Amino acid sequence: MKQRLLYLLLFFACFAQAQEATIREIKIEGLKKTKASFLRQFIKSQPGQLLSPLAIEADLQNLISLGMVADATYQLDTSEHGIILQYEIEEAFTLFPIVNFGRVGRNFWYQLGISEFNLFGRGAELTAVYRNNEGRDNVQLSYKMPYLANAKWGFSAQFLKWASIEPLYFEDNQVFYNYDNTSYGGTLIHHFSLRNHIELGGAYFTETYQKNERHSNEITPGPEAATRHKSLAKLLHKFERLNYDFFYRSGFDNLLNLQAVYDFSEGKPFYILINDTRFFKRTSPMGNFAARLRIGLSSNEDSPFAPFVLDSNVNIRGSGNRIDRGTAALILNLEYRHTVFDRHQLAAQVVGFSDTGTWRNPGGQLNDLVDGANFRHFIGGGLRLIYKNAFNAIFRIDYGIDLYNFEERGLVLGLGQYF
């Protein structure tokens, strides 16, 4: 802050001595991997323009919002021919392994992989992950090029082979199925601005269900097996007004996800809407408040395959995996993150949280959302271990307890902040 005030004073001194404080040249220093031509797309200040401290601050936030930039500052060099504006970039580590594991009840899982999100020095993202979920194999491959020759267009492509054991609900009966999903998809990305973009795309996937072997000697409702071929069209819109200071956040963003799923077996579409709004505020130099409101709504079919789940890893920490399903959801997650250690490239936070949610039963009414039987409220605390020189390189551990039933509790591990 003192450095920036000094440069502001320097700017006004230069302005008083010259008729026009004009930018003569813009330099980018400190780059090892990232291409300077790539970063220049996100710098609005240009040679020939009058120097604007507000524009420089906006440029710094634009640069820091890119995952490959850990921090950015600037320097000014004045002469009688104008001002040289120099951006100093501290690059983030962008190639790192994915190692994760967890256990809730009978479900033990682990995942191994690798992720690079500055491929070719132009912000391309490549991720390859293997996950073992209760002894079942999962593979995910994804490639995303957010910005092509300019900052307006991009694309993504994904392959997913997902296998899990899913509880489905037939009236009051819980039946476990081996679930497999093989999916191929992609999107086209258009940026209205750096922090406002849409993605339009789709996928083709095949789902198979087979009753789990634990039911081999039982009489249970539901089919023994089922196969469904489906296509998906989706539209995503993200609007962001976040300011970044390493792992701290302030501001808000909103992500709208619209999906239309066509089931070739049934010959009719199924619609899904999910809207996530996040809000962040720096409450002190070491404190960060965070909130997420999720609204979900889908076609209201009385089906065991309802899209919205109650799940520790998705929305309610401590509740377990795939505890319930619904055709509408209203969820509010609150966190207070307090930094207890911050030195060099490492930091640690303690976290207190409150997760509340309610669901509409498949085939039910919207007033199910205010039915106490569908309401869950878990509170708890956790720890974040942070490597500051890589974007979102955070190991988290949370322990949640049902506020109304202390017997319901669980430990949740993961990478990155919960939201």
N, C-alpha and C positions, 0 to 999 in steps of 0.2 A: 504493500500500500504506500509506504514512504517513497519507494522508487517511482511509483506512478504519479504521486503528487509532485515529485521533483521534475518529472518530464512535463507535467502540465504547466508548472512554473516556467520551464524552459521554453515551452511552446509560446506562452504569452509574451515572454521576453523577445523571442524571435519575431513574433507578430508585431511587436512594438517597433522593432528595428527594420522591418521590411514591409513593403506595401502588401505583399502576399506571401504567406507561409505555405509555399507550394511543395508538394512531394516531388522530388526529382527522380528518385529511384527507390525500389523496394527490394530488399534482400531477405533471403531465408537461410539461416545458419543452423548448424547442429544436426543436420540430417545425415543418417548413415544408410538407411534402407529405403525410406520413403522418397518418392520422386518430388522434386520441387514443383514441377509442372502440375502435379496432381493437387498439391496444397494450394497453389495459386488460384484454383477454381473457387475456393471458399474465402478468398480475401477480397473484400469489396473496395478497400482503399486502392487507388490506382495512381500511377505517375501522372502529373499534371493537375491533380486535384488539390484543393486546399486541405491542409492537415486538419483532421477532426479527431479529437480525443474520444468522442463517443463512437465514431466509426472504428477506431483502433480497438476499443474495448469489445465491440461486437465481433471484430475479426478474431480476437483472442478467444472468445467463447465459441465461435464457429470452429476454430482449430481444435480446442480442447474437447469439443463434443465428438470429434473423430476418434475412434478407438485407438488409433496408432500414436496419438499425441498425448503424453502424460501431463505435460505442462507447457505453457507458452508465455513468453514475455517479449518486450520490445525495447529497442534503443533508438535514440534520435541523434543524428549527426548533422549539424547545420553548416551551411556555407552561403556565400553570397549568391550562389546559383540555385539554392533551394535546399530542401531537407532530404536526407537519406533515412528512410524508415527501415529498420532491420528487425525482423522477427527471429527470436531465439527459441528453437524448438527442442524440447526434451522428449525424445521418442520413447514410446512404451514398448515393453516386450510383448510381442504378438504371437509367438509360437510357443505353445505350452501343452503339456500332457493333460488328459482328463482322467482323473482317478477318483472314483466315488463309490460309496457303498452305504447300505442301511439295512435295518431290520425293524419291521412292525408286525408283531404277532408271529405268524408262521411264514411271513414273506421276507426272505433274505435275498438281497440283490447286490450286484456290484457292476460297475462299468469302467471300461478302459478305452482310451481314445486319444486323439490328437486334434488340435484346432489351430488354425492359422488365419488371422483376419487382416493381414496386410500383404497378401500374396502379390508378387510383382511390384511391390511398393506403391500400389494404386488402390488399396482398400478392399481387394478381393478376399472373400472368406471361404475357407475350405475346412470342413469338419468330417471326421470319420470316427465313429463310436461303436464299440461292441458292448452290449449289456447282457448280463445273465440274470434273469428274473425267475426265481424259484426253480432253477435248473433249466430254464428255457432260453434259447439263444435269440438275441436281437441285434440287428445291424442298421445303422443309419449313416447315410452319405449325403452331404449337401454341399453345394457350391453356389456362391452368391457374388455377383459383380454389381455392387450398388450403383457404380458410376462408370459409364462407358467413356466415350471420347470427350463428353462434357458432363456437367453435373445435373443433367436433366433426365437421363434414361439409364436403366440398369435391368438386370434379370436375375433369376435364381432357378435352380434345379435341385430336386430332392429324390432320393430313393430311401424307402423305409421297409424293413422287414421286422415287424413287431410280434412278439409272442409273450403271452402272459396267462395267468389264471384269473379269470374274472368271475365275481359273484353276480348272478342275475336273479331277479326277484319275480316270482310268480305268486301273486297274492301275498300270503304270509310265509312263503317258502323261499329259502335261499339255496340256489343251486349253482355249483361251481362248474365252469367250462374252461377248457383249453381254448384260448382265443388266438388266432393268427390273422395278421393284416399285412398284405404286401401291396405297397403303394408306389406309384411313379407320378411325379408332379413337377410343376414349375410356375413361375410368375413373371410378368413384365412389370417393371417398376418405373414410375414417372414422378419426378421431384418438381413440385411447384416452387419450392425453395429448399434450403438445406434442412429445415425442420418441419417440413410439410410435404408428405408424399403419399401416393397410393400404390397399391399392388393389385394387379388383376391377373388371375390365373386359375389353375384347376389341377385335378389329379384323377387318375383311374386307379381303383384299388379293389382287391378281393379280400373278403372276410370269411373266415371259417370258424365254426364253433363245434367243439366235441366235448361231451360230458367228461369231466375229470374222473380219473380212476377211483377217487374216494367214494364215488357213487355206484361203483360196480355191483355191489350187493344190496343196493337200495332201490326202492320204487320212488321216483321223484318226478315232479311235473316238468314239462318242457320237452322239446325234441332231443333225441340222442345226438344228432349232428345237424348242422345247417351250413350252407355256403351261399354267400351273397356277393354279387358283382355290382359295383357302384361307381358312379362318377361324381366329381365334386367341382363346382365352380365357386370361386371366392373373390371377394373384394375386401381389401384392407385399406384403411385410411389412418395415418398417424400424424398427429399434430403435436408439436413439442415446444415448450418454452422452459427448458431446464438450463440452469447454470451449473457448471461442474467445477469442483475444486478437489482434485484427486478423488477420494471415495465419498466426499460430501456432495449432497444435491440440494438445490433449492429451485422452486418453481413447480410447474405441472406439465403433464402430457396426457394425451387421450388416444386410445387405440380402439377403432371400430372394426369388427370382423363380421362380415356377412357371408353366409355359406348357403348354397343350395345343393343338396345331395340327392342324386337320382338313383333309386334302387331298381335295377333291371328286372329283378325277380318279381317285385310288386308293381312295377310300371307306374310309379308316381314319385313326385319330388318330396323332399323333407327339408325344411328351412330352419336355419340357426342364426341367431344374432347374439354376439358377445361384445360388450363395451366395457373397457377398463379405463378408469380415470385415476391417475396417481398425483399426489400432492406432496411436496417436500418443503421443509422450512428449517433453516439453521436457527436453533433456539439459543445457541451460545457458541463460542469458538470450538467447543468439543462436543456439542449436542446437535442431533439431527432428528427431527420429527418426520415420520413418513406415514402416508395413508394410501390405501387403494380401495376403490369402490368398483365392484364387478357386478354388472347386470347381464343376465343371460336369459334368452327366450327362444323357444323352438316350437315347431309343430307339436301339438299336444295329443300325441297318440298314446293309447294305453298299451305300452309295450315294455318288455324288460330291457330293451336296448336304449333307454333314455340317455341323452347325451351328457347331461350335467351330473357330475359325480361329487360326492363328499369324500375328500381324500387329503391325507396329511401333506402330500407333496404338491398339492395344487392350491388348496384354499384354507383348510382348518388344521393347523398343526396339533399333533397329538391324537387325532381322531382315528388314525389307522388308514388302511388302503381300501379304496372302493367300498366304503361303508354303505352308501345309499346312492340312489339315482333319481333324477327328476327332469321335468321338461321346462322348468324355469328356475332361476337362482338369483338371489340377492345376497351379496357377501361384502362385508366391510372388514378390512385388515388394518390395524393400527400398530405402529412401532415407535418406540423411542430408542435411538441408537446413541450411546455415549462412548466416546473414545477414551480409553484408559492407558493406551500406549501408542506413541507415534514417534518413531525415530528412524532416520535414514529411509530405507525402502520398506520397512515393516510397520504395521499398526495393528491394534486390537480394539474391538468394541464389545461392550456388554449391551444386551438388548432386552427390553421388556415389551411384550406384545399382547394384543387382544384380537382374537379372530372370531367373528360372528357370522352366521349365515343361516339362510332358510331356503327351502326348496318347494316347488310345486310337484305333487305326486303325478306320475304318468296318468293322463286321462282326467286329472283333477281340475280344480278351479283356481283362479288367481288368489282367492282368499286363503288357499293353502299356505301362502307366504306369511300370513299372520297367525297361523295355527301353531300354538306352542309345541305341539308334538313334532313339528318339522324344524324347530329352531335349535341351533347348536351354538354354544359360546365357550370357547377355550381361552384360557390365559396362560402365560408362561414367560420364560426367559431364555436367553441364549448367549452365545459367544460368536464373534466374527474374528477370524484371523486373516489379515489383509496383506497382500504383496502390492505395494503402491505403484510399482513400475509396469504393471500390466492391467489392462482395462478389465474391471470386474473380476479380478483374480482373488476371490474371497472364499474361504472355507467357512461354512456356517454349521452350527449345531444348536438346535432348539428343543426344549422340553415343554410340552403343553399338557394342561389338566382341564378337564371339563368342570366348569364353574358350578354346575348343579349335580355332578356325580363324580366325586373324586376317584372312583374306581376306573374311570375312563381317562387314560393318559398315554403318552407315548413320546418317544425320542425321534427327531427328524434331522437327518444329515443332508447336506447338499453343497453345491458350488454356486457362488454368486449370492447376492442378496435374495431373500424370499420373494421380493417384488421390487 
